[in-house]
Amino acid sequence: MDTFKTVTESQTTLTELMIPSYANFGGKIHGGIIMGLMDKVAYVCSAKHAGAYCVTASVEDIDFLAPVEVGELVSLMASVNYVGRTSLVVGIRVVSENVKTHEIKHTNTSYFTMVAMDDNHVPLQVPGLILYTDVEIRRFFQGLHRKQLKKYYRQEESRIKSDFEMNETIELLKTERCRIERVK
């Protein structure tokens, strides 16, 4: 019999103070620090849902929308948006808060695909997802749609590679910011 869990059972929030050692040469928090925290919260959220060890299979679109400053609190809110047989898509929203001014900025949103593993490192079936709200239903549907788009993009990349025609490509690249100096 399949088991199912609600979205709220595994929702996770991680909050961390941004300290000077996290800053880059420009004085802003390193994107890699934020990415590491995102991976950590994705793991916790997926492991809570799966009841098992989970590994990161892919990360989709980490766009940095606003800089994070030293001294701000960063909160990462993670939720299981979609489940397949052995994989889960965890949506993560990242916000920063200036503790003096109370200004809150949305800095990132991303989707981590995690795979549940058993003790022998073999993919393990995850519980299904019980959807209660319109937001949960929309997020699940969007996760399914992103999965279909990812498959389409992989097929397109393969097609482009196999159908590659040099002379035609060089002609198309003439309007781009590149200079072709072929070595013969």
VMD Tcl script that builds the backbone (N, CA, C; Angstrom):
set m [mol new atoms 552]
animate dup $m
set s [atomselect $m all]
$s set {name element resname resid chain x y z} {
  {N N MET 1 A 0.841 -1.188 0.000}
  {CA C MET 1 A 0.000 0.000 0.000}
  {C C MET 1 A 0.882 1.246 0.000}
  {N N ASP 2 A 0.548 2.224 -0.861}
  {CA C ASP 2 A 1.281 3.478 -0.917}
  {C C ASP 2 A 0.999 4.325 0.319}
  {N N THR 3 A 2.031 5.021 0.763}
  {CA C THR 3 A 1.848 5.977 1.849}
  {C C THR 3 A 1.837 7.382 1.258}
  {N N PHE 4 A 1.190 8.279 1.938}
  {CA C PHE 4 A 1.100 9.675 1.519}
  {C C PHE 4 A 1.355 10.561 2.721}
  {N N LYS 5 A 1.957 11.716 2.477}
  {CA C LYS 5 A 2.190 12.707 3.516}
  {C C LYS 5 A 1.717 14.060 3.025}
  {N N THR 6 A 1.401 14.921 3.970}
  {CA C THR 6 A 0.997 16.275 3.601}
  {C C THR 6 A 2.236 17.131 3.335}
  {N N VAL 7 A 2.025 18.224 2.646}
  {CA C VAL 7 A 3.103 19.168 2.366}
  {C C VAL 7 A 3.657 19.738 3.673}
  {N N THR 8 A 2.766 20.059 4.600}
  {CA C THR 8 A 3.202 20.715 5.848}
  {C C THR 8 A 4.045 19.809 6.741}
  {N N GLU 9 A 3.923 18.489 6.586}
  {CA C GLU 9 A 4.700 17.572 7.433}
  {C C GLU 9 A 6.205 17.727 7.253}
  {N N SER 10 A 6.632 18.179 6.087}
  {CA C SER 10 A 8.070 18.274 5.830}
  {C C SER 10 A 8.552 19.700 5.594}
  {N N GLN 11 A 7.653 20.677 5.623}
  {CA C GLN 11 A 8.095 22.059 5.401}
  {C C GLN 11 A 9.158 22.431 6.421}
  {N N THR 12 A 10.175 23.131 5.940}
  {CA C THR 12 A 11.334 23.447 6.767}
  {C C THR 12 A 11.759 24.886 6.527}
  {N N THR 13 A 12.099 25.578 7.602}
  {CA C THR 13 A 12.679 26.915 7.496}
  {C C THR 13 A 14.016 26.903 8.203}
  {N N LEU 14 A 15.023 27.428 7.529}
  {CA C LEU 14 A 16.372 27.562 8.078}
  {C C LEU 14 A 16.702 29.051 8.072}
  {N N THR 15 A 17.116 29.584 9.215}
  {CA C THR 15 A 17.487 31.000 9.306}
  {C C THR 15 A 18.908 31.087 9.827}
  {N N GLU 16 A 19.714 31.924 9.160}
  {CA C GLU 16 A 21.113 32.064 9.566}
  {C C GLU 16 A 21.543 33.523 9.434}
  {N N LEU 17 A 22.359 33.951 10.379}
  {CA C LEU 17 A 22.946 35.283 10.367}
  {C C LEU 17 A 24.109 35.308 9.384}
  {N N MET 18 A 24.156 36.321 8.538}
  {CA C MET 18 A 25.228 36.453 7.557}
  {C C MET 18 A 26.398 37.209 8.196}
  {N N ILE 19 A 27.529 36.533 8.313}
  {CA C ILE 19 A 28.696 37.065 9.016}
  {C C ILE 19 A 29.769 37.504 8.018}
  {N N PRO 20 A 30.730 38.327 8.452}
  {CA C PRO 20 A 31.737 38.859 7.532}
  {C C PRO 20 A 32.516 37.793 6.754}
  {N N SER 21 A 32.770 36.648 7.344}
  {CA C SER 21 A 33.544 35.625 6.626}
  {C C SER 21 A 32.769 35.037 5.444}
  {N N TYR 22 A 31.472 35.328 5.343}
  {CA C TYR 22 A 30.663 34.860 4.214}
  {C C TYR 22 A 30.707 35.833 3.027}
  {N N ALA 23 A 31.347 36.996 3.216}
  {CA C ALA 23 A 31.305 38.050 2.199}
  {C C ALA 23 A 32.324 37.813 1.089}
  {N N ASN 24 A 31.991 38.303 -0.108}
  {CA C ASN 24 A 32.908 38.250 -1.248}
  {C C ASN 24 A 33.715 39.545 -1.299}
  {N N PHE 25 A 34.506 39.733 -2.342}
  {CA C PHE 25 A 35.350 40.915 -2.457}
  {C C PHE 25 A 34.546 42.196 -2.606}
  {N N GLY 26 A 33.307 42.085 -3.034}
  {CA C GLY 26 A 32.446 43.260 -3.177}
  {C C GLY 26 A 31.694 43.603 -1.903}
  {N N GLY 27 A 31.916 42.826 -0.850}
  {CA C GLY 27 A 31.258 43.105 0.418}
  {C C GLY 27 A 29.871 42.508 0.556}
  {N N LYS 28 A 29.439 41.765 -0.422}
  {CA C LYS 28 A 28.130 41.098 -0.376}
  {C C LYS 28 A 28.345 39.628 -0.036}
  {N N ILE 29 A 27.291 38.969 0.405}
  {CA C ILE 29 A 27.404 37.554 0.760}
  {C C ILE 29 A 27.624 36.737 -0.517}
  {N N HIS 30 A 28.597 35.843 -0.465}
  {CA C HIS 30 A 28.918 34.950 -1.583}
  {C C HIS 30 A 27.688 34.164 -2.010}
  {N N GLY 31 A 27.470 34.096 -3.317}
  {CA C GLY 31 A 26.386 33.273 -3.833}
  {C C GLY 31 A 26.538 31.816 -3.433}
  {N N GLY 32 A 27.778 31.361 -3.337}
  {CA C GLY 32 A 28.025 29.969 -2.948}
  {C C GLY 32 A 27.565 29.660 -1.534}
  {N N ILE 33 A 27.639 30.646 -0.656}
  {CA C ILE 33 A 27.141 30.456 0.724}
  {C C ILE 33 A 25.632 30.228 0.680}
  {N N ILE 34 A 24.944 31.075 -0.079}
  {CA C ILE 34 A 23.488 30.947 -0.201}
  {C C ILE 34 A 23.130 29.596 -0.831}
  {N N MET 35 A 23.871 29.208 -1.874}
  {CA C MET 35 A 23.606 27.934 -2.534}
  {C C MET 35 A 23.808 26.757 -1.577}
  {N N GLY 36 A 24.842 26.826 -0.751}
  {CA C GLY 36 A 25.079 25.765 0.224}
  {C C GLY 36 A 23.948 25.655 1.231}
  {N N LEU 37 A 23.438 26.803 1.678}
  {CA C LEU 37 A 22.305 26.794 2.613}
  {C C LEU 37 A 21.052 26.239 1.935}
  {N N MET 38 A 20.883 26.566 0.651}
  {CA C MET 38 A 19.734 26.035 -0.088}
  {C C MET 38 A 19.810 24.514 -0.188}
  {N N ASP 39 A 21.002 23.994 -0.449}
  {CA C ASP 39 A 21.180 22.544 -0.533}
  {C C ASP 39 A 20.880 21.892 0.816}
  {N N LYS 40 A 21.306 22.544 1.879}
  {CA C LYS 40 A 21.069 22.006 3.222}
  {C C LYS 40 A 19.576 21.950 3.541}
  {N N VAL 41 A 18.841 23.026 3.267}
  {CA C VAL 41 A 17.419 23.031 3.592}
  {C C VAL 41 A 16.643 22.092 2.668}
  {N N ALA 42 A 17.104 21.935 1.410}
  {CA C ALA 42 A 16.462 20.978 0.496}
  {C C ALA 42 A 16.630 19.558 1.022}
  {N N TYR 43 A 17.830 19.268 1.548}
  {CA C TYR 43 A 18.063 17.933 2.116}
  {C C TYR 43 A 17.130 17.675 3.300}
  {N N VAL 44 A 17.061 18.617 4.222}
  {CA C VAL 44 A 16.246 18.418 5.429}
  {C C VAL 44 A 14.784 18.210 5.049}
  {N N CYS 45 A 14.274 19.059 4.174}
  {CA C CYS 45 A 12.873 18.965 3.768}
  {C C CYS 45 A 12.584 17.626 3.075}
  {N N SER 46 A 13.450 17.230 2.136}
  {CA C SER 46 A 13.223 15.978 1.400}
  {C C SER 46 A 13.388 14.757 2.300}
  {N N ALA 47 A 14.372 14.789 3.198}
  {CA C ALA 47 A 14.584 13.658 4.106}
  {C C ALA 47 A 13.400 13.498 5.061}
  {N N LYS 48 A 12.847 14.617 5.511}
  {CA C LYS 48 A 11.664 14.545 6.378}
  {C C LYS 48 A 10.496 13.898 5.640}
  {N N HIS 49 A 10.312 14.259 4.368}
  {CA C HIS 49 A 9.209 13.672 3.606}
  {C C HIS 49 A 9.472 12.196 3.304}
  {N N ALA 50 A 10.691 11.897 2.846}
  {CA C ALA 50 A 11.014 10.530 2.423}
  {C C ALA 50 A 11.231 9.588 3.599}
  {N N GLY 51 A 11.634 10.147 4.735}
  {CA C GLY 51 A 12.005 9.293 5.862}
  {C C GLY 51 A 13.273 8.524 5.558}
  {N N ALA 52 A 14.125 9.130 4.720}
  {CA C ALA 52 A 15.341 8.448 4.274}
  {C C ALA 52 A 16.377 9.485 3.861}
  {N N TYR 53 A 17.596 9.022 3.690}
  {CA C TYR 53 A 18.682 9.849 3.173}
  {C C TYR 53 A 18.331 10.280 1.762}
  {N N CYS 54 A 18.593 11.529 1.422}
  {CA C CYS 54 A 18.309 12.036 0.078}
  {C C CYS 54 A 19.546 12.715 -0.490}
  {N N VAL 55 A 19.712 12.615 -1.795}
  {CA C VAL 55 A 20.837 13.257 -2.475}
  {C C VAL 55 A 20.289 14.260 -3.488}
  {N N THR 56 A 21.086 15.278 -3.756}
  {CA C THR 56 A 20.710 16.287 -4.741}
  {C C THR 56 A 20.962 15.734 -6.140}
  {N N ALA 57 A 19.917 15.701 -6.958}
  {CA C ALA 57 A 20.045 15.218 -8.336}
  {C C ALA 57 A 20.220 16.378 -9.306}
  {N N SER 58 A 19.513 17.468 -9.078}
  {CA C SER 58 A 19.662 18.639 -9.939}
  {C C SER 58 A 19.145 19.882 -9.230}
  {N N VAL 59 A 19.608 21.006 -9.734}
  {CA C VAL 59 A 19.197 22.301 -9.209}
  {C C VAL 59 A 18.739 23.133 -10.393}
  {N N GLU 60 A 17.611 23.764 -10.242}
  {CA C GLU 60 A 17.052 24.540 -11.340}
  {C C GLU 60 A 17.055 26.024 -11.007}
  {N N ASP 61 A 17.668 26.795 -11.863}
  {CA C ASP 61 A 17.574 28.255 -11.820}
  {C C ASP 61 A 17.820 28.893 -10.454}
  {N N ILE 62 A 19.059 29.103 -10.135}
  {CA C ILE 62 A 19.359 29.934 -8.975}
  {C C ILE 62 A 19.690 31.320 -9.520}
  {N N ASP 63 A 18.687 32.177 -9.525}
  {CA C ASP 63 A 18.858 33.551 -9.974}
  {C C ASP 63 A 18.933 34.440 -8.739}
  {N N PHE 64 A 19.980 35.234 -8.652}
  {CA C PHE 64 A 20.151 36.129 -7.515}
  {C C PHE 64 A 19.424 37.431 -7.817}
  {N N LEU 65 A 18.317 37.661 -7.124}
  {CA C LEU 65 A 17.441 38.795 -7.392}
  {C C LEU 65 A 17.849 40.055 -6.638}
  {N N ALA 66 A 18.465 39.889 -5.483}
  {CA C ALA 66 A 18.890 41.025 -4.666}
  {C C ALA 66 A 20.098 40.586 -3.851}
  {N N PRO 67 A 21.041 41.507 -3.601}
  {CA C PRO 67 A 22.217 41.139 -2.806}
  {C C PRO 67 A 21.859 40.956 -1.336}
  {N N VAL 68 A 22.643 40.135 -0.669}
  {CA C VAL 68 A 22.500 39.923 0.771}
  {C C VAL 68 A 23.698 40.582 1.436}
  {N N GLU 69 A 23.424 41.332 2.493}
  {CA C GLU 69 A 24.455 42.097 3.191}
  {C C GLU 69 A 24.898 41.377 4.460}
  {N N VAL 70 A 26.133 41.650 4.856}
  {CA C VAL 70 A 26.628 41.169 6.146}
  {C C VAL 70 A 25.728 41.744 7.238}
  {N N GLY 71 A 25.381 40.927 8.206}
  {CA C GLY 71 A 24.528 41.358 9.310}
  {C C GLY 71 A 23.058 41.067 9.104}
  {N N GLU 72 A 22.664 40.693 7.886}
  {CA C GLU 72 A 21.261 40.364 7.639}
  {C C GLU 72 A 20.977 38.921 8.044}
  {N N LEU 73 A 19.721 38.655 8.353}
  {CA C LEU 73 A 19.266 37.291 8.584}
  {C C LEU 73 A 18.749 36.754 7.264}
  {N N VAL 74 A 19.170 35.569 6.906}
  {CA C VAL 74 A 18.666 34.917 5.703}
  {C C VAL 74 A 17.790 33.749 6.140}
  {N N SER 75 A 16.570 33.724 5.617}
  {CA C SER 75 A 15.646 32.625 5.901}
  {C C SER 75 A 15.347 31.892 4.613}
  {N N LEU 76 A 15.461 30.576 4.666}
  {CA C LEU 76 A 15.206 29.712 3.517}
  {C C LEU 76 A 14.009 28.842 3.865}
  {N N MET 77 A 12.935 28.995 3.102}
  {CA C MET 77 A 11.714 28.245 3.353}
  {C C MET 77 A 11.562 27.182 2.280}
  {N N ALA 78 A 11.535 25.926 2.705}
  {CA C ALA 78 A 11.516 24.799 1.773}
  {C C ALA 78 A 10.224 24.005 1.926}
  {N N SER 79 A 9.744 23.537 0.779}
  {CA C SER 79 A 8.501 22.782 0.751}
  {C C SER 79 A 8.572 21.758 -0.381}
  {N N VAL 80 A 8.079 20.557 -0.126}
  {CA C VAL 80 A 8.001 19.563 -1.198}
  {C C VAL 80 A 6.855 19.986 -2.111}
  {N N ASN 81 A 7.192 20.251 -3.366}
  {CA C ASN 81 A 6.189 20.706 -4.333}
  {C C ASN 81 A 5.673 19.581 -5.220}
  {N N TYR 82 A 6.524 18.593 -5.475}
  {CA C TYR 82 A 6.189 17.525 -6.412}
  {C C TYR 82 A 6.935 16.267 -6.000}
  {N N VAL 83 A 6.322 15.113 -6.183}
  {CA C VAL 83 A 7.022 13.843 -5.971}
  {C C VAL 83 A 6.801 12.950 -7.175}
  {N N GLY 84 A 7.866 12.218 -7.514}
  {CA C GLY 84 A 7.774 11.159 -8.505}
  {C C GLY 84 A 7.820 9.843 -7.758}
  {N N ARG 85 A 8.426 8.839 -8.371}
  {CA C ARG 85 A 8.529 7.545 -7.688}
  {C C ARG 85 A 9.619 7.578 -6.625}
  {N N THR 86 A 10.815 8.051 -6.993}
  {CA C THR 86 A 11.934 8.084 -6.037}
  {C C THR 86 A 12.471 9.496 -5.834}
  {N N SER 87 A 11.917 10.443 -6.565}
  {CA C SER 87 A 12.432 11.809 -6.489}
  {C C SER 87 A 11.393 12.772 -5.934}
  {N N LEU 88 A 11.901 13.891 -5.443}
  {CA C LEU 88 A 11.059 14.950 -4.897}
  {C C LEU 88 A 11.585 16.276 -5.420}
  {N N VAL 89 A 10.698 17.191 -5.721}
  {CA C VAL 89 A 11.106 18.543 -6.075}
  {C C VAL 89 A 10.794 19.425 -4.878}
  {N N VAL 90 A 11.848 20.053 -4.356}
  {CA C VAL 90 A 11.715 20.939 -3.199}
  {C C VAL 90 A 11.828 22.370 -3.698}
  {N N GLY 91 A 10.776 23.137 -3.479}
  {CA C GLY 91 A 10.801 24.561 -3.799}
  {C C GLY 91 A 11.390 25.315 -2.618}
  {N N ILE 92 A 12.283 26.256 -2.908}
  {CA C ILE 92 A 12.941 27.026 -1.846}
  {C C ILE 92 A 12.798 28.504 -2.146}
  {N N ARG 93 A 12.305 29.231 -1.178}
  {CA C ARG 93 A 12.213 30.695 -1.254}
  {C C ARG 93 A 13.190 31.246 -0.229}
  {N N VAL 94 A 14.038 32.180 -0.673}
  {CA C VAL 94 A 15.053 32.770 0.194}
  {C C VAL 94 A 14.742 34.256 0.361}
  {N N VAL 95 A 14.711 34.687 1.610}
  {CA C VAL 95 A 14.524 36.108 1.915}
  {C C VAL 95 A 15.601 36.543 2.890}
  {N N SER 96 A 15.966 37.824 2.802}
  {CA C SER 96 A 16.896 38.383 3.778}
  {C C SER 96 A 16.173 39.483 4.532}
  {N N GLU 97 A 16.586 39.664 5.785}
  {CA C GLU 97 A 15.972 40.687 6.630}
  {C C GLU 97 A 17.050 41.518 7.289}
  {N N ASN 98 A 16.939 42.817 7.134}
  {CA C ASN 98 A 17.806 43.743 7.842}
  {C C ASN 98 A 17.212 43.901 9.237}
  {N N VAL 99 A 17.939 43.471 10.254}
  {CA C VAL 99 A 17.382 43.467 11.610}
  {C C VAL 99 A 17.211 44.866 12.186}
  {N N LYS 100 A 17.920 45.859 11.635}
  {CA C LYS 100 A 17.776 47.244 12.123}
  {C C LYS 100 A 16.566 47.933 11.500}
  {N N THR 101 A 16.425 47.790 10.165}
  {CA C THR 101 A 15.350 48.500 9.458}
  {C C THR 101 A 14.106 47.643 9.258}
  {N N HIS 102 A 14.248 46.335 9.454}
  {CA C HIS 102 A 13.178 45.351 9.244}
  {C C HIS 102 A 12.791 45.206 7.775}
  {N N GLU 103 A 13.646 45.715 6.873}
  {CA C GLU 103 A 13.400 45.551 5.446}
  {C C GLU 103 A 13.603 44.078 5.086}
  {N N ILE 104 A 12.653 43.538 4.347}
  {CA C ILE 104 A 12.729 42.146 3.905}
  {C C ILE 104 A 12.828 42.134 2.385}
  {N N LYS 105 A 13.804 41.375 1.866}
  {CA C LYS 105 A 14.014 41.259 0.418}
  {C C LYS 105 A 13.896 39.795 0.006}
  {N N HIS 106 A 13.197 39.560 -1.086}
  {CA C HIS 106 A 13.184 38.233 -1.701}
  {C C HIS 106 A 14.452 38.143 -2.541}
  {N N THR 107 A 15.352 37.214 -2.198}
  {CA C THR 107 A 16.644 37.152 -2.878}
  {C C THR 107 A 16.764 36.008 -3.872}
  {N N ASN 108 A 16.046 34.927 -3.674}
  {CA C ASN 108 A 16.143 33.755 -4.556}
  {C C ASN 108 A 14.874 32.921 -4.468}
  {N N THR 109 A 14.610 32.215 -5.550}
  {CA C THR 109 A 13.680 31.087 -5.546}
  {C C THR 109 A 14.330 30.032 -6.418}
  {N N SER 110 A 14.286 28.793 -5.980}
  {CA C SER 110 A 14.879 27.723 -6.775}
  {C C SER 110 A 14.171 26.412 -6.474}
  {N N TYR 111 A 14.456 25.434 -7.331}
  {CA C TYR 111 A 13.866 24.105 -7.192}
  {C C TYR 111 A 14.983 23.074 -7.211}
  {N N PHE 112 A 15.044 22.262 -6.171}
  {CA C PHE 112 A 16.043 21.209 -6.051}
  {C C PHE 112 A 15.341 19.875 -6.237}
  {N N THR 113 A 15.855 19.056 -7.148}
  {CA C THR 113 A 15.342 17.697 -7.291}
  {C C THR 113 A 16.222 16.794 -6.449}
  {N N MET 114 A 15.594 16.109 -5.521}
  {CA C MET 114 A 16.280 15.232 -4.584}
  {C C MET 114 A 15.824 13.796 -4.835}
  {N N VAL 115 A 16.725 12.841 -4.609}
  {CA C VAL 115 A 16.391 11.421 -4.777}
  {C C VAL 115 A 16.613 10.722 -3.444}
  {N N ALA 116 A 15.603 9.975 -3.014}
  {CA C ALA 116 A 15.694 9.217 -1.766}
  {C C ALA 116 A 16.500 7.946 -1.999}
  {N N MET 117 A 17.339 7.603 -1.020}
  {CA C MET 117 A 18.205 6.425 -1.130}
  {C C MET 117 A 18.024 5.520 0.083}
  {N N ASP 118 A 18.110 4.211 -0.164}
  {CA C ASP 118 A 18.091 3.277 0.955}
  {C C ASP 118 A 19.509 3.125 1.502}
  {N N ASP 119 A 19.686 2.232 2.458}
  {CA C ASP 119 A 20.991 2.050 3.100}
  {C C ASP 119 A 22.072 1.526 2.146}
  {N N ASN 120 A 21.661 0.962 1.016}
  {CA C ASN 120 A 22.615 0.461 0.028}
  {C C ASN 120 A 22.814 1.443 -1.125}
  {N N HIS 121 A 22.342 2.668 -0.947}
  {CA C HIS 121 A 22.456 3.728 -1.950}
  {C C HIS 121 A 21.696 3.392 -3.238}
  {N N VAL 122 A 20.572 2.719 -3.074}
  {CA C VAL 122 A 19.674 2.399 -4.181}
  {C C VAL 122 A 18.447 3.311 -4.038}
  {N N PRO 123 A 17.994 3.927 -5.145}
  {CA C PRO 123 A 16.821 4.796 -5.041}
  {C C PRO 123 A 15.636 4.085 -4.389}
  {N N LEU 124 A 14.957 4.825 -3.548}
  {CA C LEU 124 A 13.888 4.304 -2.700}
  {C C LEU 124 A 12.590 5.039 -3.021}
  {N N GLN 125 A 11.477 4.328 -3.099}
  {CA C GLN 125 A 10.195 4.982 -3.362}
  {C C GLN 125 A 9.842 5.924 -2.226}
  {N N VAL 126 A 9.344 7.115 -2.596}
  {CA C VAL 126 A 8.975 8.125 -1.599}
  {C C VAL 126 A 7.462 8.145 -1.431}
  {N N PRO 127 A 6.999 8.629 -0.278}
  {CA C PRO 127 A 5.549 8.764 -0.096}
  {C C PRO 127 A 4.956 9.738 -1.104}
  {N N GLY 128 A 3.701 9.497 -1.462}
  {CA C GLY 128 A 2.982 10.441 -2.305}
  {C C GLY 128 A 2.704 11.717 -1.530}
  {N N LEU 129 A 2.099 12.677 -2.186}
  {CA C LEU 129 A 1.860 13.976 -1.580}
  {C C LEU 129 A 0.358 14.253 -1.512}
  {N N ILE 130 A -0.125 14.583 -0.339}
  {CA C ILE 130 A -1.519 14.974 -0.146}
  {C C ILE 130 A -1.593 16.480 -0.374}
  {N N LEU 131 A -2.450 16.894 -1.291}
  {CA C LEU 131 A -2.574 18.303 -1.657}
  {C C LEU 131 A -3.898 18.847 -1.122}
  {N N TYR 132 A -3.816 19.846 -0.259}
  {CA C TYR 132 A -5.018 20.426 0.349}
  {C C TYR 132 A -5.425 21.760 -0.270}
  {N N THR 133 A -4.451 22.592 -0.594}
  {CA C THR 133 A -4.772 23.964 -0.999}
  {C C THR 133 A -4.569 24.158 -2.500}
  {N N ASP 134 A -5.140 25.243 -3.002}
  {CA C ASP 134 A -4.953 25.587 -4.410}
  {C C ASP 134 A -3.480 25.829 -4.708}
  {N N VAL 135 A -2.757 26.433 -3.780}
  {CA C VAL 135 A -1.321 26.691 -3.961}
  {C C VAL 135 A -0.563 25.370 -4.071}
  {N N GLU 136 A -0.881 24.403 -3.209}
  {CA C GLU 136 A -0.218 23.101 -3.270}
  {C C GLU 136 A -0.506 22.384 -4.593}
  {N N ILE 137 A -1.743 22.474 -5.054}
  {CA C ILE 137 A -2.119 21.846 -6.331}
  {C C ILE 137 A -1.359 22.518 -7.472}
  {N N ARG 138 A -1.316 23.860 -7.473}
  {CA C ARG 138 A -0.600 24.598 -8.518}
  {C C ARG 138 A 0.875 24.243 -8.517}
  {N N ARG 139 A 1.495 24.198 -7.339}
  {CA C ARG 139 A 2.926 23.878 -7.258}
  {C C ARG 139 A 3.204 22.468 -7.757}
  {N N PHE 140 A 2.342 21.515 -7.421}
  {CA C PHE 140 A 2.527 20.142 -7.900}
  {C C PHE 140 A 2.441 20.117 -9.426}
  {N N PHE 141 A 1.434 20.801 -9.980}
  {CA C PHE 141 A 1.269 20.843 -11.433}
  {C C PHE 141 A 2.466 21.519 -12.090}
  {N N GLN 142 A 2.960 22.606 -11.509}
  {CA C GLN 142 A 4.140 23.273 -12.057}
  {C C GLN 142 A 5.354 22.353 -12.010}
  {N N GLY 143 A 5.493 21.574 -10.950}
  {CA C GLY 143 A 6.593 20.609 -10.858}
  {C C GLY 143 A 6.510 19.569 -11.960}
  {N N LEU 144 A 5.322 19.083 -12.229}
  {CA C LEU 144 A 5.115 18.127 -13.318}
  {C C LEU 144 A 5.467 18.776 -14.656}
  {N N HIS 145 A 5.048 20.009 -14.833}
  {CA C HIS 145 A 5.330 20.734 -16.080}
  {C C HIS 145 A 6.834 20.960 -16.244}
  {N N ARG 146 A 7.536 21.357 -15.165}
  {CA C ARG 146 A 8.991 21.544 -15.249}
  {C C ARG 146 A 9.691 20.243 -15.606}
  {N N LYS 147 A 9.198 19.124 -15.082}
  {CA C LYS 147 A 9.770 17.811 -15.405}
  {C C LYS 147 A 9.626 17.528 -16.904}
  {N N GLN 148 A 8.454 17.833 -17.463}
  {CA C GLN 148 A 8.225 17.628 -18.888}
  {C C GLN 148 A 9.103 18.553 -19.732}
  {N N LEU 149 A 9.256 19.809 -19.284}
  {CA C LEU 149 A 10.116 20.757 -20.004}
  {C C LEU 149 A 11.570 20.314 -19.978}
  {N N LYS 150 A 12.014 19.812 -18.839}
  {CA C LYS 150 A 13.397 19.337 -18.715}
  {C C LYS 150 A 13.659 18.204 -19.710}
  {N N LYS 151 A 12.704 17.289 -19.832}
  {CA C LYS 151 A 12.835 16.184 -20.790}
  {C C LYS 151 A 12.891 16.734 -22.218}
  {N N TYR 152 A 12.048 17.696 -22.524}
  {CA C TYR 152 A 12.037 18.310 -23.850}
  {C C TYR 152 A 13.379 18.987 -24.136}
  {N N TYR 153 A 13.912 19.754 -23.179}
  {CA C TYR 153 A 15.192 20.435 -23.374}
  {C C TYR 153 A 16.329 19.443 -23.598}
  {N N ARG 154 A 16.337 18.330 -22.877}
  {CA C ARG 154 A 17.361 17.302 -23.098}
  {C C ARG 154 A 17.268 16.744 -24.516}
  {N N GLN 155 A 16.052 16.502 -24.977}
  {CA C GLN 155 A 15.857 15.992 -26.337}
  {C C GLN 155 A 16.320 17.018 -27.373}
  {N N GLU 156 A 16.029 18.292 -27.139}
  {CA C GLU 156 A 16.445 19.358 -28.055}
  {C C GLU 156 A 17.969 19.482 -28.104}
  {N N GLU 157 A 18.617 19.411 -26.951}
  {CA C GLU 157 A 20.083 19.469 -26.913}
  {C C GLU 157 A 20.682 18.323 -27.715}
  {N N SER 158 A 20.130 17.145 -27.571}
  {CA C SER 158 A 20.609 15.979 -28.311}
  {C C SER 158 A 20.383 16.170 -29.816}
  {N N ARG 159 A 19.215 16.693 -30.185}
  {CA C ARG 159 A 18.904 16.940 -31.588}
  {C C ARG 159 A 19.862 17.974 -32.179}
  {N N ILE 160 A 20.105 19.057 -31.468}
  {CA C ILE 160 A 21.002 20.105 -31.961}
  {C C ILE 160 A 22.402 19.544 -32.174}
  {N N LYS 161 A 22.851 18.723 -31.253}
  {CA C LYS 161 A 24.190 18.126 -31.377}
  {C C LYS 161 A 24.273 17.215 -32.596}
  {N N SER 162 A 23.236 16.400 -32.804}
  {CA C SER 162 A 23.286 15.447 -33.918}
  {C C SER 162 A 23.034 16.118 -35.272}
  {N N ASP 163 A 22.276 17.223 -35.288}
  {CA C ASP 163 A 21.963 17.915 -36.546}
  {C C ASP 163 A 22.886 19.093 -36.814}
  {N N PHE 164 A 23.950 19.233 -36.054}
  {CA C PHE 164 A 24.832 20.398 -36.153}
  {C C PHE 164 A 25.425 20.526 -37.556}
  {N N GLU 165 A 25.321 21.716 -38.131}
  {CA C GLU 165 A 25.863 22.002 -39.466}
  {C C GLU 165 A 26.726 23.251 -39.339}
  {N N MET 166 A 28.030 23.116 -39.535}
  {CA C MET 166 A 28.990 24.178 -39.266}
  {C C MET 166 A 28.731 25.456 -40.054}
  {N N ASN 167 A 28.595 25.371 -41.365}
  {CA C ASN 167 A 28.442 26.579 -42.186}
  {C C ASN 167 A 27.170 27.351 -41.824}
  {N N GLU 168 A 26.109 26.647 -41.610}
  {CA C GLU 168 A 24.843 27.272 -41.212}
  {C C GLU 168 A 24.984 27.948 -39.844}
  {N N THR 169 A 25.668 27.289 -38.933}
  {CA C THR 169 A 25.877 27.831 -37.590}
  {C C THR 169 A 26.733 29.090 -37.641}
  {N N ILE 170 A 27.800 29.074 -38.412}
  {CA C ILE 170 A 28.669 30.248 -38.538}
  {C C ILE 170 A 27.871 31.432 -39.071}
  {N N GLU 171 A 26.999 31.188 -40.010}
  {CA C GLU 171 A 26.159 32.265 -40.563}
  {C C GLU 171 A 25.243 32.845 -39.477}
  {N N LEU 172 A 24.645 31.987 -38.676}
  {CA C LEU 172 A 23.760 32.442 -37.598}
  {C C LEU 172 A 24.512 33.231 -36.526}
  {N N LEU 173 A 25.773 32.890 -36.304}
  {CA C LEU 173 A 26.558 33.538 -35.256}
  {C C LEU 173 A 27.105 34.903 -35.667}
  {N N LYS 174 A 26.948 35.291 -36.915}
  {CA C LYS 174 A 27.483 36.573 -37.385}
  {C C LYS 174 A 26.861 37.776 -36.682}
  {N N THR 175 A 25.668 37.626 -36.169}
  {CA C THR 175 A 25.007 38.736 -35.471}
  {C C THR 175 A 25.259 38.709 -33.965}
  {N N GLU 176 A 26.018 37.745 -33.483}
  {CA C GLU 176 A 26.302 37.614 -32.054}
  {C C GLU 176 A 27.637 38.269 -31.717}
  {N N ARG 177 A 27.897 38.429 -30.442}
  {CA C ARG 177 A 29.125 39.067 -29.978}
  {C C ARG 177 A 30.251 38.038 -29.861}
  {N N CYS 178 A 30.644 37.529 -31.009}
  {CA C CYS 178 A 31.778 36.614 -31.056}
  {C C CYS 178 A 32.521 36.843 -32.357}
  {N N ARG 179 A 33.761 36.456 -32.371}
  {CA C ARG 179 A 34.569 36.527 -33.579}
  {C C ARG 179 A 35.134 35.137 -33.802}
  {N N ILE 180 A 34.892 34.592 -34.949}
  {CA C ILE 180 A 35.333 33.231 -35.252}
  {C C ILE 180 A 36.668 33.316 -36.001}
  {N N GLU 181 A 37.675 32.723 -35.404}
  {CA C GLU 181 A 39.008 32.656 -36.018}
  {C C GLU 181 A 39.418 31.185 -36.013}
  {N N ARG 182 A 38.901 30.463 -36.971}
  {CA C ARG 182 A 39.101 29.013 -37.018}
  {C C ARG 182 A 40.547 28.671 -37.313}
  {N N VAL 183 A 41.065 27.690 -36.599}
  {CA C VAL 183 A 42.399 27.153 -36.820}
  {C C VAL 183 A 42.242 25.956 -37.737}
  {N N LYS 184 A 42.982 25.958 -38.811}
  {CA C LYS 184 A 42.827 24.857 -39.773}
  {C C LYS 184 A 43.978 23.917 -39.727}
}
mol reanalyze $m
mol bondsrecalc $m
mol representation Tube
mol addrep $m
